[in-house]
């Protein structure tokens, strides 16, 4: 009987010790992953606008919330990150007021269209040159006019939100 009790004691002790080690490892992994995800993302500036050609042939950024519905007009956002010169993976969610005639991207990136066809999610990893990340779209003839939104995320945290309107040239 004493031998049986001793055996139970050893088994229980080893189970307790093993569960403590496994639990400790799991907690350490959770803490480590939380430390990575809690890195502060500081935004210095976030703006939305259109790109236009200068006389010198260079593109300049013009902040605005009204985008003329002119085929080929480029619009989008840029965000200045504080103290970040590294590669950044961001996600953008573009929501349209109505279904467009078509969706397309030029770079074969990670691009998904919602089931209702009015939202596109783009994911991209890019170098944050001088701490800046950005993305631009080009107006197509079948794009709907009206109010649009773009939300930008890093690590599932929204770092930018832009509301803008694609307007007929006469309504600028």
C-alpha positions as CSV (number, residue, x, y, z in Angstrom):
1,X,0.0,0.0,0.0
2,X,2.8,2.4,0.8
3,X,4.5,1.6,-2.5
4,X,1.2,2.4,-4.3
5,X,0.9,5.7,-2.4
6,X,4.5,6.6,-3.3
7,X,3.8,5.8,-6.9
8,X,0.7,8.1,-6.9
9,X,2.7,10.8,-5.3
10,X,5.5,10.6,-7.9
11,X,3.0,10.6,-10.7
12,X,1.1,13.6,-9.3
13,X,4.3,15.5,-8.6
14,X,5.6,14.9,-12.1
15,X,2.2,16.0,-13.6
16,X,2.2,19.1,-11.5
17,X,5.8,19.9,-12.5
18,X,5.2,19.2,-16.2
19,X,2.0,21.4,-16.3
20,X,3.9,24.2,-14.5
21,X,6.7,24.1,-17.1
22,X,4.2,23.9,-20.0
23,X,2.1,26.7,-18.6
24,X,5.2,28.8,-18.0
25,X,6.3,28.4,-21.6
26,X,2.8,29.3,-22.9
27,X,2.7,32.4,-20.7
28,X,6.2,33.4,-21.9
29,X,5.1,33.0,-25.5
30,X,2.0,35.1,-24.9
31,X,4.0,37.8,-23.2
32,X,6.5,37.9,-26.0
33,X,3.9,38.1,-28.7
34,X,2.1,40.9,-26.8
35,X,5.3,42.8,-26.4
36,X,5.7,42.7,-30.2
37,X,2.1,43.9,-30.8
38,X,2.1,46.6,-28.2
39,X,4.9,48.5,-29.9
40,X,3.7,52.1,-30.2
41,X,3.0,53.3,-33.6
42,X,3.2,57.1,-33.5
43,X,1.7,59.1,-36.4
44,X,3.2,62.4,-37.2
45,X,0.9,63.3,-40.0
46,X,-1.8,61.6,-42.1
47,X,-3.3,63.2,-45.2
48,X,-5.4,62.4,-48.2
49,X,-5.3,64.1,-51.5
50,X,-4.7,64.0,-55.3
51,X,-1.5,63.9,-57.3
52,X,-1.0,66.4,-60.0
53,X,1.7,67.0,-62.6
54,X,3.9,70.1,-62.0
55,X,5.3,72.1,-64.9
56,X,8.7,70.3,-64.2
57,X,7.1,67.0,-64.9
58,X,7.2,66.0,-61.2
59,X,4.1,64.9,-59.2
60,X,3.0,67.0,-56.3
61,X,0.6,66.1,-53.6
62,X,-2.5,68.3,-53.1
63,X,-4.4,67.7,-49.9
64,X,-8.2,67.6,-50.6
65,X,-11.4,65.7,-49.8
66,X,-12.8,66.2,-53.3
67,X,-11.5,64.1,-56.1
68,X,-12.5,65.0,-59.7
69,X,-14.0,62.1,-61.6
70,X,-11.5,62.4,-64.4
71,X,-10.1,59.2,-65.9
72,X,-6.4,58.9,-64.9
73,X,-6.6,61.2,-61.9
74,X,-4.6,59.7,-59.0
75,X,-5.8,60.0,-55.4
76,X,-4.7,58.4,-52.2
77,X,-3.2,58.8,-48.8
78,X,0.2,59.2,-47.2
79,X,1.1,58.8,-43.5
80,X,4.2,60.0,-41.8
81,X,5.3,57.6,-39.1
82,X,7.3,59.0,-36.2
83,X,10.7,57.3,-35.8
84,X,10.1,54.6,-38.3
85,X,12.4,54.1,-41.2
86,X,11.9,50.3,-41.6
87,X,9.8,48.1,-43.7
88,X,6.1,48.3,-42.7
89,X,3.2,46.0,-43.5
90,X,-0.1,47.8,-43.7
91,X,-3.6,47.0,-44.7
92,X,-6.0,49.4,-46.5
93,X,-9.8,49.1,-46.7
94,X,-11.3,51.2,-49.5
95,X,-15.1,51.4,-49.3
96,X,-17.1,52.7,-52.3
97,X,-20.7,54.1,-52.2
98,X,-21.8,51.9,-55.1
99,X,-20.6,48.9,-57.1
100,X,-17.9,50.0,-59.7
101,X,-17.9,48.6,-63.2
102,X,-14.5,46.9,-62.5
103,X,-11.8,46.6,-59.9
104,X,-8.1,46.3,-60.8
105,X,-4.6,46.8,-59.5
106,X,-1.4,47.2,-61.4
107,X,1.0,45.4,-59.1
108,X,-0.5,42.0,-58.4
109,X,-0.4,42.7,-54.7
110,X,-2.5,41.0,-51.9
111,X,-5.9,42.4,-53.0
112,X,-9.3,41.0,-52.0
113,X,-12.8,42.3,-53.0
114,X,-15.7,41.9,-50.6
115,X,-18.7,39.7,-51.4
116,X,-20.9,42.8,-52.1
117,X,-18.2,44.2,-54.5
118,X,-18.1,47.6,-52.8
119,X,-15.0,47.1,-50.7
120,X,-11.4,46.3,-51.5
121,X,-8.7,45.2,-49.0
122,X,-5.1,45.7,-50.0
123,X,-2.2,44.5,-47.9
124,X,1.3,45.6,-48.7
125,X,4.8,45.6,-47.2
126,X,6.8,48.6,-48.2
127,X,9.9,50.5,-47.1
128,X,8.9,53.6,-45.1
129,X,11.2,56.0,-46.8
130,X,11.8,58.9,-44.5
131,X,9.1,57.3,-42.3
132,X,6.4,57.7,-45.0
133,X,4.0,55.0,-46.2
134,X,1.4,55.7,-49.0
135,X,-1.0,54.3,-51.5
136,X,-2.7,55.8,-54.5
137,X,-5.6,54.8,-56.8
138,X,-6.3,55.9,-60.3
139,X,-9.8,57.0,-61.3
140,X,-11.4,54.8,-64.0
141,X,-14.4,55.7,-66.1
142,X,-16.6,53.1,-64.3
143,X,-15.8,54.3,-60.8
144,X,-18.9,55.6,-58.9
145,X,-19.2,59.2,-57.8
146,X,-20.1,59.9,-54.2
147,X,-18.6,59.5,-50.7
148,X,-15.8,57.0,-50.2
149,X,-13.7,55.9,-47.2
150,X,-10.3,54.5,-46.7
151,X,-9.1,53.0,-43.4
152,X,-5.4,52.1,-42.9
153,X,-4.2,49.6,-40.4
154,X,-0.8,48.4,-39.0
155,X,-0.9,45.4,-36.7
156,X,-4.7,45.5,-36.8
157,X,-4.7,49.0,-35.3
158,X,-6.3,51.8,-37.4
159,X,-3.7,54.5,-38.0
160,X,-5.6,56.5,-40.6
161,X,-9.1,57.1,-41.7
162,X,-10.1,59.3,-44.7
163,X,-13.5,60.3,-46.0
164,X,-13.5,61.8,-49.5
165,X,-15.9,62.3,-52.4
166,X,-15.4,61.4,-56.0
167,X,-17.2,64.3,-57.8
168,X,-18.3,65.0,-61.3
169,X,-15.9,67.7,-62.8
170,X,-18.8,70.2,-62.8
171,X,-19.3,69.7,-59.0
172,X,-15.7,70.4,-58.0
